[in-house]
Amino acid sequence: MEKTNQALLSTKFIFIFLLTYASSITIAAFFLASPQTLFLGMRQIIASPSNLITDYVHIAGVGPAFLNSGLLTLSSLFLLRKHRHHFCSLTVSVIMMLSGFSFFGKNIINSAPIIIGCLVYLRIHHSKRQDLLVMGLLGTCLSPIVSTIYCTPSSFNKLIALAIGLLIGYTILPIFEFLKGHTKELNLYNMGFSAGVVGIVGNLTTRNVLAIKMVPHALSFEHHHFLLFFLIVLFTIPLLVFLNFHNKRRLYSKHLLLDLRKILRFSLYGFLGVSITLILNVPLSGILVGAILTFAGFSMYNFKFHYFLFPALGVLLTAQFIYQDLATTNSIFIFLFASTLSPMTRKYGLLAGTMAGLIFSLITRNTHPLTAGINLYNCGFSGGVTVLLLDFIRALFYRNFQLKQFCQKNYHQLIFFEKSLLTKFQLIYRTFFLKCIKNKERHTKKFDQY
């Protein structure tokens, strides 16, 4: 009975956190723009092709962009609630990804057919597996194909857009389930890999069959200060909540305290994403806000900092020495989404993670023409290609028995060295942290004496 109560408490806590977030950005939109401006802005968002990179802040303004993100997030939350989804860390990751990409690609209209298609598929094939619904929400990464076809002058194309959206929603989950086994869950944003495969077919169809050209879009940097204020407030509130509850930790269950630590991770990783943009002096835009929200959301789910750090290091090396565009929106976007290879670092080690980050960066910069921005999770697609490529190279080396023995022997030595290095780093970090706490206690005692 105790376990059931704790699970319910955890589910309720996470739902309230997400509901508060979604309600806040929806209400904030009405303070940022008048109702008429919001209505016209939403019309502009719905009428845009929405392929990468379509910055809704640039197209319609910051108010309508917030309203679009808030409405899509709220509707997704209530959909999950209606189907009795168990809210957990994965839910936070998915909802933050959904909310973030609502700033530059997803809206209520282009996402609806895909979600309906997913619901139909689940109703027919997996009526008892409502856990798949949350993955179905990620399938909306292909929503730009609906907008691209829908926005053409032909009325017949609007029916085609609806039909294609329903077809994508119906097929994306079985495709995801099939391809997930091939990447061995080493690609964190695995839905992006599945969507990339579908997106290549969609790109060929829209270009060659329907003769629709993909139009590139510009970014907006004029709302940098407000977006910065929004992110600082968003990531400060969970930090304050954590500190308030943590001081009274004896009064609460261990399960709730574990959730609070995950909320803290969301806050700290969010500040890390914001700090990177400030250090590199890159102004915030809708796409960077979406990337930071996704990065912070997935930090609660499946990766630690040192798992992310080494693929990110590979991305930084590529940006600095090959492309020489480190201080750009594109580089920061790829840097944050290098977190998709965190499972690769966890399984194969730090050097393997760095090499994966190098290859991932090169692939990401060259896969965009394949889907022409139809797949919003292009980094997830690149992560899947990276995993498959490295796995193929490993299998190729292991065909020779002597080469296999040589590689395994050196690999085990490398892993031992990396573990000892991490242990030393953690020891230094803990020692420094304990000294800081002791110094703080001494200063507090001196202050009390005075």
C-alpha positions in Angstrom: 0.0 0.0 0.0 2.9 2.3 0.8 4.4 1.8 -2.6 1.2 2.6 -4.4 0.8 5.9 -2.4 4.3 6.9 -3.2 3.9 6.2 -6.9 0.6 8.2 -7.0 2.3 11.1 -5.2 5.1 11.1 -7.7 2.7 11.0 -10.7 0.7 13.8 -9.2 3.8 15.9 -8.4 5.1 15.6 -12.0 1.7 16.4 -13.5 1.3 19.5 -11.4 4.8 20.6 -12.4 4.1 20.2 -16.1 0.6 21.7 -15.8 1.9 24.8 -14.0 4.6 25.2 -16.7 2.1 24.9 -19.6 -0.5 27.2 -18.0 2.1 29.8 -17.2 3.4 30.2 -20.8 -0.2 30.2 -22.1 -1.2 33.0 -19.7 2.0 34.9 -20.4 1.1 35.1 -24.0 -1.9 37.3 -23.2 0.4 39.7 -21.3 2.8 39.9 -24.2 0.3 40.7 -26.9 -3.3 41.8 -27.4 -6.0 39.2 -28.3 -6.1 40.5 -31.8 -2.3 40.2 -32.3 -2.4 36.7 -30.8 -5.2 35.7 -33.2 -3.4 37.1 -36.3 -0.1 35.6 -35.1 -1.7 32.1 -34.7 -3.1 32.4 -38.2 0.4 33.2 -39.5 1.9 30.2 -37.6 -0.7 27.8 -38.9 -0.2 29.2 -42.5 3.6 28.7 -42.4 5.2 25.6 -44.0 6.9 25.0 -40.6 9.9 23.1 -42.0 13.3 23.6 -40.3 14.1 26.2 -39.4 10.8 28.1 -39.1 11.2 30.4 -36.1 7.6 31.2 -34.9 9.0 34.1 -32.9 10.3 35.6 -36.2 7.1 34.9 -38.1 4.4 35.9 -35.6 6.1 37.5 -32.6 6.9 36.2 -29.1 3.3 36.3 -27.8 1.7 34.0 -30.5 4.8 31.7 -30.2 4.2 31.3 -26.5 0.4 30.8 -27.0 1.1 28.1 -29.6 3.5 26.3 -27.3 1.2 26.6 -24.3 -1.9 25.3 -26.1 -0.1 22.4 -27.7 1.5 21.5 -24.3 -1.8 21.7 -22.4 -3.7 19.6 -25.0 -0.9 17.0 -24.8 -1.1 16.9 -21.0 -4.8 16.4 -20.9 -4.7 13.8 -23.7 -2.2 11.8 -21.6 -4.3 12.3 -18.4 -7.4 11.1 -20.2 -5.7 7.9 -21.2 -4.4 7.3 -17.7 -0.8 7.7 -18.5 1.6 7.3 -15.6 3.5 10.6 -15.4 7.3 10.0 -14.9 10.7 11.4 -15.9 10.2 10.3 -19.5 6.9 12.3 -19.6 8.7 15.4 -18.5 11.3 14.9 -21.3 8.7 14.3 -24.0 6.5 17.3 -22.9 9.5 19.6 -22.8 10.6 18.5 -26.2 7.1 19.0 -27.5 6.8 22.4 -25.9 10.3 23.4 -27.1 9.7 22.4 -30.7 6.4 24.3 -30.7 8.5 27.4 -31.0 9.8 26.4 -34.4 7.8 23.7 -36.2 4.8 22.3 -34.4 1.4 23.8 -34.0 -2.1 22.7 -33.1 -3.2 22.1 -36.8 -0.2 20.3 -38.2 0.2 18.0 -35.2 -3.5 17.0 -34.9 -3.7 14.5 -37.8 -0.5 12.7 -36.6 -1.8 12.4 -33.1 -5.2 11.1 -34.3 -3.4 8.5 -36.5 -1.4 7.4 -33.4 -4.6 7.1 -31.4 -6.3 5.0 -34.1 -3.2 2.7 -34.3 -3.2 2.2 -30.5 -7.0 1.6 -30.5 -6.7 -1.2 -33.0 -3.3 -2.9 -32.2 -2.3 -1.9 -28.6 -5.4 -0.9 -26.7 -3.7 -1.8 -23.4 -0.4 -0.2 -24.1 -1.1 3.4 -23.5 2.6 4.0 -22.6 3.1 4.1 -26.4 1.0 7.3 -26.6 3.7 9.4 -25.1 6.0 8.2 -28.0 3.2 9.0 -30.4 3.3 12.6 -29.3 7.0 12.6 -30.4 5.8 11.5 -33.8 4.6 15.1 -34.4 8.2 15.8 -35.3 7.0 15.1 -38.9 4.2 17.7 -38.6 6.0 20.1 -41.1 5.1 17.7 -44.0 1.4 18.3 -43.1 1.9 22.1 -43.1 4.0 22.1 -46.3 1.3 20.3 -48.3 -1.6 22.1 -46.5 -0.2 25.6 -47.3 -0.3 25.1 -51.1 -3.2 26.9 -52.9 -4.8 23.7 -54.1 -7.8 22.5 -52.1 -7.1 18.9 -53.0 -3.7 19.2 -51.4 -5.4 20.0 -48.1 -7.1 16.7 -48.2 -3.8 15.0 -49.1 -2.1 16.8 -46.1 -4.8 15.4 -43.8 -4.5 11.9 -45.2 -0.7 11.9 -45.0 -0.8 13.2 -41.4 -3.1 10.3 -40.4 -0.9 7.8 -42.3 2.2 9.0 -40.6 0.5 8.8 -37.2 -0.7 5.3 -37.9 2.7 4.0 -39.1 5.3 5.9 -37.0 4.9 3.8 -33.9 5.5 0.4 -35.6 8.5 1.9 -37.5 9.8 3.3 -34.2 9.5 -0.1 -32.5 11.2 -1.8 -35.4 14.2 0.6 -35.7 14.7 0.9 -32.0 16.1 -2.6 -31.9 18.6 -1.8 -34.6 20.1 1.1 -32.8 20.2 -1.0 -29.5 18.8 2.1 -27.6 22.2 3.8 -28.0 20.4 6.8 -29.6 18.5 8.8 -27.0 16.2 10.6 -29.5 15.4 7.4 -31.3 12.1 8.7 -32.6 14.1 11.2 -34.6 15.9 8.4 -36.4 12.6 6.7 -37.3 11.1 10.1 -38.4 14.2 10.7 -40.5 13.6 7.5 -42.5 10.0 8.5 -43.1 11.1 12.1 -43.8 13.3 11.1 -46.7 10.3 9.4 -48.4 8.2 12.5 -47.6 10.8 14.8 -49.0 11.0 12.9 -52.3 7.2 12.8 -52.5 6.6 16.5 -51.9 9.3 17.5 -54.3 8.9 15.0 -57.2 5.2 14.0 -57.0 3.5 17.2 -55.6 6.2 19.5 -57.0 6.4 21.5 -53.7 9.6 23.4 -53.0 10.9 23.8 -49.5 11.5 27.4 -48.6 14.3 28.3 -46.1 13.4 30.6 -43.2 15.2 33.2 -41.1 15.7 33.5 -37.4 14.7 36.3 -35.1 17.1 37.7 -32.5 15.2 40.8 -31.6 13.5 39.2 -28.6 16.7 37.9 -27.0 16.3 39.7 -23.7 12.8 38.6 -23.1 13.5 35.0 -24.0 16.5 35.1 -21.7 14.3 36.4 -18.9 11.7 33.7 -19.6 14.4 30.9 -19.4 16.0 32.3 -16.2 12.6 32.5 -14.5 11.6 29.0 -15.7 14.8 27.4 -14.4 15.0 29.4 -11.2 11.5 28.4 -9.9 12.3 24.6 -9.7 15.6 25.4 -8.0 13.8 27.4 -5.3 11.1 24.7 -4.9 13.9 22.1 -4.5 15.7 24.2 -1.8 12.5 24.8 0.1 11.5 21.1 0.2 15.1 19.9 0.7 15.4 21.9 3.9 12.4 20.0 5.3 13.4 16.6 3.8 12.5 14.6 7.0 8.8 15.5 6.5 8.6 14.0 3.0 8.9 10.5 1.4 12.1 9.4 -0.3 10.2 9.0 -3.5 9.2 12.7 -3.5 12.8 13.7 -2.7 14.0 11.7 -5.7 11.5 13.6 -7.9 12.8 16.9 -6.4 16.4 15.9 -7.4 15.2 15.3 -10.9 13.5 18.7 -10.9 16.9 20.1 -9.7 18.6 18.4 -12.7 16.1 20.1 -15.0 17.0 23.5 -13.5 20.8 23.0 -13.6 20.9 21.6 -17.1 18.6 24.5 -18.3 21.1 27.0 -16.8 23.9 25.2 -18.5 22.2 25.6 -21.9 21.5 29.3 -21.2 25.1 29.8 -20.0 26.6 28.3 -23.3 24.6 30.9 -25.4 25.8 33.7 -23.1 29.5 32.6 -23.1 29.6 32.3 -26.9 27.6 35.6 -27.2 24.9 34.0 -29.4 21.5 35.7 -29.1 18.5 33.6 -28.2 15.9 32.7 -30.8 12.9 30.4 -30.9 15.0 27.5 -32.1 17.5 27.9 -29.2 14.7 28.1 -26.7 13.3 24.9 -28.0 16.8 23.2 -27.9 17.4 24.3 -24.3 14.0 23.1 -23.1 14.5 19.7 -24.8 18.0 19.4 -23.3 16.8 20.3 -19.8 13.8 18.0 -20.1 15.8 14.9 -21.2 18.4 15.5 -18.4 15.8 14.1 -16.0 15.5 10.9 -18.0 18.5 9.1 -19.2 21.9 10.9 -19.1 24.4 12.2 -16.7 26.7 15.2 -17.3 29.9 13.2 -18.1 27.9 11.0 -20.5 26.9 14.2 -22.4 30.2 16.0 -22.0 32.3 13.9 -24.3 30.0 13.7 -27.3 29.6 17.5 -26.8 33.4 17.8 -26.8 33.5 16.1 -30.2 30.9 18.6 -31.5 33.0 21.5 -30.2 36.1 20.2 -31.8 34.4 19.8 -35.2 32.9 23.3 -35.0 36.2 24.9 -33.9 38.7 23.2 -36.2 36.7 22.0 -39.3 33.8 24.4 -39.8 35.1 27.3 -37.7 31.6 28.4 -36.7 31.6 27.7 -33.0 29.7 30.9 -32.0 26.6 30.3 -34.1 23.1 29.1 -33.5 23.6 26.0 -35.6 26.7 24.9 -33.5 25.0 25.4 -30.2 21.9 23.5 -31.4 24.1 20.5 -32.5 26.1 20.8 -29.2 22.9 20.5 -27.0 21.5 17.7 -29.1 24.8 15.7 -28.8 23.0 14.5 -25.6 21.4 11.9 -28.0 24.7 10.0 -27.8 24.9 9.9 -24.0 24.0 6.1 -24.0 26.9 5.5 -26.4 29.3 7.1 -23.9 27.8 5.1 -21.0 28.2 1.8 -22.8 31.5 2.2 -24.7 33.5 4.9 -22.7 34.6 8.5 -22.9 36.9 8.3 -26.0 34.1 6.4 -27.9 31.7 9.2 -26.9 34.0 11.9 -28.2 34.5 10.1 -31.5 30.8 9.6 -31.8 30.3 13.4 -31.2 32.8 14.2 -34.0 31.0 11.9 -36.5 27.6 13.0 -35.3 28.4 16.7 -35.9 29.6 15.9 -39.5 26.5 13.9 -40.3 24.1 16.4 -38.8 25.4 19.2 -40.9 25.0 17.1 -44.1 21.7 15.3 -43.6 19.4 18.3 -43.7 19.0 18.2 -47.6 17.8 14.6 -47.3 14.6 15.6 -45.4 14.6 19.4 -46.3 13.5 20.2 -42.7 10.4 17.9 -42.8 11.9 16.0 -39.8 12.2 18.4 -36.9 14.3 15.9 -35.0 17.1 15.9 -37.5 19.7 15.4 -34.7 17.9 12.3 -33.6 18.1 11.0 -37.2 21.9 11.8 -37.3 22.4 10.1 -33.9 20.8 6.9 -35.3 23.0 7.0 -38.4 26.1 7.6 -36.2 25.3 4.6 -33.9 24.7 2.3 -36.9 27.9 3.5 -38.6 30.1 2.9 -35.5 28.4 -0.4 -34.9 29.2 -1.5 -38.5 32.9 -0.4 -38.1 33.1 -2.4 -34.8 31.7 -5.5 -36.5 34.1 -5.1 -39.4 37.1 -5.0 -37.1 35.9 -8.0 -35.1 35.8 -10.2 -38.2 39.5 -10.8 -37.9 40.2 -12.9 -34.7 43.6 -11.4 -34.0 42.5 -7.9 -34.6 39.5 -8.5 -32.3 41.7 -9.7 -29.5 44.0 -6.7 -29.9 41.1 -4.3 -29.9 39.4 -5.9 -26.9 42.7 -5.9 -24.9 43.4 -2.2 -25.5 39.7 -1.4 -25.1 39.6 -2.9 -21.6 42.8 -1.0 -20.6 41.3 2.2 -21.9 38.1 1.7 -20.0 40.1 1.0 -16.8 42.1 4.2 -17.3 38.9 6.2 -17.9 37.2 4.9 -14.8 40.2 5.7 -12.6 40.3 9.2 -14.2 36.6 9.7 -13.4 37.1 8.4 -9.9 39.9 10.9 -9.2 37.8 13.7 -10.7 34.9 12.8 -8.5 37.1 12.6 -5.4 38.6 16.1 -6.1 35.1 17.5 -6.7 33.7 16.0 -3.5 36.7 17.2 -1.5 36.3 20.7 -2.9 32.5 20.6 -2.2 33.0 19.5 1.4 35.6 22.3 2.0 33.1 24.8 0.7 30.4 23.5 3.1 32.8 23.6 6.1 33.9 27.1 5.2 30.3 28.1 5.0 29.5 26.6 8.4 32.5 28.4 10.0 31.4 31.7 8.6 27.9 31.0 9.8 29.2 30.2 13.3 31.2 33.4 13.4 28.2 35.4 12.3 26.1 33.9 15.0 28.7 34.8 17.7 28.6 38.4 16.6 
